[in-house]
Amino acid sequence: MGEAELDAWLHARREKKPLATNASMFDGFVTAIVAGPTDADPFRWITALLAVPHSAFETGGTPEFAAIRAAADRFNALGTELREGRFSPRYRRKPNGDIDARDWCEGFMAAVNLNPADWHAALDPDNSLNRLLRPIMSQCKNGIGLPLPGMPLPGLPRPAMPLPGLPRPGPEIPFLALSHTAIPMCVASLRQHYHTIWHDTPLPASAPR
């Protein structure tokens, strides 16, 4: 299933409440699964992403099975892209050609919210890891239109601490227009954090391995 076909299929499926309703949200969701904690259950996240039953995994030749295959293929491709340092989010484009990162970011956060306990450190505004989520969270709003927890409310000054890799916007450049530029580096850093084996006590250089 190609990207355009997947986009149309997800859009037509909105009444079933998949966690992604277009191809950009789909890409953001799968990116969070690849970059985040390693114990995500594939059956759980794919069924939630696509709103398909477990039986869809057993029946080939259906649109549901093609979408499942697309999720698996993108999962594998993203793993390769992140390892090789060539990750590029699949953002939507506005009619004027500008990048619109909101759908991608909402897809990413939908995956985070599927397993919030696993992401607790990154979701904690007082944890330094939260800085890596801020460019993504800045594009999202909750169900009543307010910024997600950890982001400033409208009309309040933004934190003075700059986001990693994000240029300081001048008065003529809106913050949200720049935040997407930090996302690839932040995703790579999140993956490095969650996919590195940490030791409580570093082994000495001479210790046997």
N, C-alpha and C positions, 0 to 999 in steps of 0.2 A: 504494500500500500504506500503510494507516494505521498509527499507532504500535502499537496493540494487536495488529494482524495481524503487523506486523514482529517484535514481541516474541515472539509464539508461533512464527513461522517460524524465527527465530534459535535459540530454545530447542530446537526439534525437530531442528535441524541440528548439534547439539553434536558428534556423532561425526565430522563432517567437519572439525572443529577451525577454525571461523571465529574471527577475533580478537575478535569480539563475540558473546556468546551471549544478549544481551537488548538491548532498545531503549535502555536507559540507557548501557550500554557502547558501543553503536553511536554514540550522540550524543557521548560523550566522545572516541571515536576520530576522528570527523569534525571535531570542534572542534580537535583537535591538528593535523590536516591543514590546516585553514583558518588557524589562528593561527601555525603554525610555518613552517619554511623553504619557500620558494616553488617549489622544483624537484621536489616529490614527483610521481612518475609516477602518473596517475590509474588506469591499468590495473593497476598493481602494488598500489596501496593498496586499491582496491575488491575485487580478487580475493582479497587476504589478509583483508580485513575480513569478507567474506561467504562465503569458501571456494567461489567459483564459478570455472569455467574461462573462458578468453577467449571461447570460442564463445558463452557466455551473453549477451554484448553484442550478438550478431547475430541473436538469436531472440526476437522480441517475443511477448507474450501468455503468458509463463511466470512462475512465482513468482520465479525468479532474476532475470529482467529487471525485474520490478516492484521487487525489492529494490535493484537497481542504480539504478533511477530514483529510489527513495527516498533513496539515498546522494547522488546528484547534486542532488536538490531540497534536501536538508538542507545540503549544502555551499554552495549559492547563498544559502539563507536565512541561514545563519550569517554569511556574508560581509556581508550587509546589516545584520544585527543588530549586529555588531561595529563596522561603520562608523558606525552611527547611535547607538551607545552604549546599546543595549537588550538586550544579550546576557543570557540566563538559561539556565543548564545544566538539562538534564532529568534530575534526580535521581530515584531510586526513593524510595518512602516505606515506612517500617516500619509494621507493623500498628497501632501507636499514633498514626500520623500524623507522627512525626518524620522528618526528612530522613536518608536513608542515601546518602551520596555515594560509597561505595566502588566500586560497579560503574562509575559514570561515570569516576572517577579511574583505575580499572584499564583502561578503554577508552582513555583519553587516553594513558596510559603505554604501552599496546600499540602505538599509532601512533608514539610517540617511539622505542620499541625497534625499530621496523621500519627506521628510518634513524638509528641512534645517532650516526653520524659527523656528520650534519647538525646534531644537537642537542648536540654535544660541550661547548660553552660552558655551556649550561643544565644539563647533567648533572655538571659539575665542581663539587664542593662548595666549592672555593676561589674560584669565580667569582661575582661579585655577581648575575649573571643566575640562578644556581641558587636564589636566594631566591624567585623567581617560580614555581618548580616545587614548592617545599616543601609548600604546602598540599595539592597534588595527591598528591605522593609520600607524605605522612604517612598517607594512607588506604590505601596499598598494601603488600603483602608479597611477598617472592619465593617461589620454589617450595618452600622449606622453612620458610616461616612467619616469616621475619625481615624487619625493615624494609628498604626499598630503600637502596642506597648513598647516603650523604649525610644519612640520618636517624639519630637516636640509637637505640642498642639499648635494649630494655626494661630498666628499672631504673636507667638512667643519666640524669643531669640533661639537660634540653633546653638548646640554645644560648641564651645570654642575649639575642642579637640578635632583636628581634621581627620577625615576618613583616609584609610591607607590608599595611596595611589590616585587620590582624587585631587585635581587641581583646585586651588582656591578660586571660587567663582567671583568675578567682578560684579559690580552692581547691574551691569547690562546683561548678564548671563544667568538665567534662573537655575537654582540649585538642582532641580529635577532633570534639567536638560543635560547636566554633567554627571549625575550619579551613576548612570549606566556604564560609564567608561571605567569605573573601578570594579565592576562586577566580575570580569574574567579573572583578575588577580585574586579577588576575595574568594571566589569559588575554588581556585587552585589552592589557596591557603587553608580553606576549610577541609579540603580533601587531604592535604598533607597532615593536618591535625588529627582527623578521624582515622586515617589509614596508617599512622605511625605507631609502632609498638613502643610504649613508654615504660621505662624501668624506674622503680622507686629509688634504687641505688645504682648509679652508673657502674658498670663493670670496669675494673682497672685494665689498662692496656695490655698487661701481661697475662690476664685471666684467660683460661681456655674457653673456647667457644664451641 
